[in-house]
């Protein structure tokens, strides 16, 4: 009885762990463009997809839209897929707002966190 339960668990885990690898085989460029367009905030036709890679539960890809580069991923388990999460690549800006340079952006919460000068 225990052997059947252990075998069933191993089979289920094996099937679930391969979802990302299987998803890469069926994911079209159009579906990746659609997912990235929602995360980036532009039309799917403005996005080009490159460097698609799959892991056990995650699909990663690079997207280019309107001259900007993005690194994106989404997760998948069985038939459930998450939305894509994309991060803009390139120069980072200082996230610390100041009252002199950007009035109105320094609120009480930012002041309490020490994020305002």
WOCORZI-V903961 format. One record per residue. N is the residue number from 1. SS is DSSP state (H for helix, E for strand, L for the rest). PHI is phi as a letter, one per 40 degrees, with the letter a starting at -180 (NA if undefined). D_CENTER is the distance of its C-alpha to the mean C-alpha in Angstrom with 1 decimal. Layout:
N_SS_PHI_D_CENTER / N_SS_PHI_D_CENTER
//
This chain:
1_L_NA_41.6 / 2_H_c_39.3 / 3_H_c_38.7 / 4_H_c_37.5 / 5_H_c_35.1 / 6_H_c_33.7 / 7_H_c_33.5 / 8_H_c_31.7 / 9_H_c_29.1 / 10_H_c_28.6 / 11_H_c_28.3 / 12_H_c_25.7 / 13_H_c_23.6 / 14_H_c_23.9 / 15_H_c_22.8 / 16_H_c_19.8 / 17_H_c_18.7 / 18_L_c_18.8 / 19_H_c_16.4 / 20_H_c_13.6 / 21_H_c_16.4 / 22_H_c_18.0 / 23_H_d_15.0 / 24_H_c_14.8 / 25_H_c_18.5 / 26_H_b_18.2 / 27_L_c_15.1 / 28_L_c_16.6 / 29_H_c_15.6 / 30_H_c_16.3 / 31_H_c_13.9 / 32_H_c_11.0 / 33_H_c_12.6 / 34_H_c_12.8 / 35_H_c_9.2 / 36_H_c_8.4 / 37_H_c_11.7 / 38_H_c_10.9 / 39_H_c_8.0 / 40_H_c_10.4 / 41_L_g_13.6 / 42_L_a_15.6 / 43_L_c_17.3 / 44_H_d_15.9 / 45_H_c_19.1 / 46_H_c_18.2 / 47_E_b_15.2 / 48_E_b_15.8 / 49_E_b_13.6 / 50_E_a_14.5 / 51_E_f_14.1 / 52_E_c_12.6 / 53_E_b_12.8 / 54_E_b_12.8 / 55_L_b_13.4 / 56_L_c_15.1 / 57_L_b_12.3 / 58_E_a_9.1 / 59_E_b_8.7 / 60_E_b_7.5 / 61_E_a_8.9 / 62_E_b_10.2 / 63_E_b_11.1 / 64_E_b_14.2 / 65_E_a_15.4 / 66_L_f_18.7 / 67_L_g_19.2 / 68_E_b_16.0 / 69_E_b_13.6 / 70_E_b_9.8 / 71_E_b_7.6 / 72_E_b_4.4 / 73_E_a_3.4 / 74_E_a_4.8 / 75_E_b_7.9 / 76_E_a_11.4 / 77_E_b_14.8 / 78_L_f_17.9 / 79_L_b_17.5 / 80_E_c_14.8 / 81_E_b_11.3 / 82_L_c_8.5 / 83_L_c_7.1 / 84_L_c_4.1 / 85_E_b_2.3 / 86_E_b_4.7 / 87_E_b_7.5 / 88_E_c_11.0 / 89_L_c_13.0 / 90_L_h_16.7 / 91_L_c_19.2 / 92_L_c_18.4 / 93_L_b_20.7 / 94_L_c_22.6 / 95_L_c_21.1 / 96_L_c_24.6 / 97_L_c_26.4 / 98_L_b_30.2 / 99_L_c_32.8 / 100_L_c_34.7 / 101_L_c_32.0 / 102_L_b_30.0 / 103_L_c_32.2 / 104_L_g_30.7 / 105_L_c_27.3 / 106_L_c_28.9 / 107_L_b_29.3 / 108_H_c_30.9 / 109_H_c_27.7 / 110_H_c_26.8 / 111_H_c_30.4 / 112_H_c_30.5 / 113_L_c_27.5 / 114_L_g_29.3 / 115_L_c_26.8 / 116_L_b_29.6 / 117_L_c_32.6
//
